[in-house]
């Protein structure tokens, strides 16, 4: 995962800067069918399961960063930190 402290050095000297925060980015990532059962919550209304990546899952930040980095891999001077680009 990109360390936040290295991003300023990586983009230094650039003329333009911008940031994008992907709204509800975690909930836009579908869970693998076989992993949905691990997100189950027992409530008074029955068993609830996440179909999208829950924000509090232990591997959610790493998964989100991996997807974001893969998506922007070919673009120069583009860095990502979690769901921020």
N, C-alpha and C positions, 0 to 999 in steps of 0.2 A: 504494500500500500504506500502511496506517495506520502511522505512526511510533510506536514504543513510548513515546517520551517525551510524546506528546500524550494518551495514554489516561488518565493520572491526572487531568488537568484536565477531560477530557470527562465523567468520572464523579464528580467531586467534588460533595459535597453529597448524595449518595445515602445512603439509610439502610441498604440491604442491598447486599452485595457477594458475588459468587460467581465461581468460575472453573471451566471445563470444558476438559480436554485430550482431544481426540478421539483415542482409541487407534487406531493404524495408519490414520490418516485418509487418507494418500496412497494406500494400497493399496485404498481403498474407491472410488476414482475410476477408471472404465474409460477406457482409451486409445481414441482414434479409430482405427478399423480401418486407415486409411491411414498412421498414425503408428507403429504397432507395429513395423514393420521397422527403425525408427531406434533401437530399444532393444535390438537383438540383441547377444548376447554369444557368442563362440566358446569352447566348452569341449571337453574330451576326449570328452564324451558327445554332442557335436553343438552345434547352434545353439539358443540359448535366447532367448526374447523375452518382455518384460513385457507382460501384458495389462492391468495396472493402472499407474497413475502411479508411476514409481520416485522414491524420495525424493531421489536425487542428480541428477536431471535438472535442467538449468540453469533451466528455467522452472517447475519444480514448486512452489516457494514462492509465486510470483505467481499461478499457477493455483489453488492451494489457497486463498489469501487471497481471490481473486475469487469463488470458489464459496461460501466461508463468508460473505463480505459480502453476496452476493446472497441467500442463504438467510435472513439476519437483517435484511435491509434495512428492513422495516416495523416493527421493534421499537425503541422508544425506549430510550436509555441502554444499548444493547448494542453492544459493541465487540469486534472480533476481531483477533488477531495470529497469522498463519500458521494453525495448526490449533487454537489456543487461543481460547476464547470467554469 
